[in-house]
Amino acid sequence: MSDFNKIKNLYEDGYRCIYHDCVDTTHTVYLKNFNTEGSEVIEIKDEKDFSDFQNYIGGLRMS
């Protein structure tokens, strides 16, 4: 499963991105579920996965 699909599944479970950072070529995405207080950190090394993630959350904001 791609890193983007992992994040998409977490979004469907109620997680939301609270911060993301990039060091060298690795994007680190911090996710939190405010209902369960759960948190996840996912490192994305594939630029396409990170671009897909940005497009996905950008589309959610427009809805």
Buried (B, 14 or more C-beta within 10 A) or exposed (E): EEBBEBBBEBBEEEBEBEEBEEEEEEBEBBBBBEEEEEEBEBEBEBEEBBEBBBEBBEEEEEE
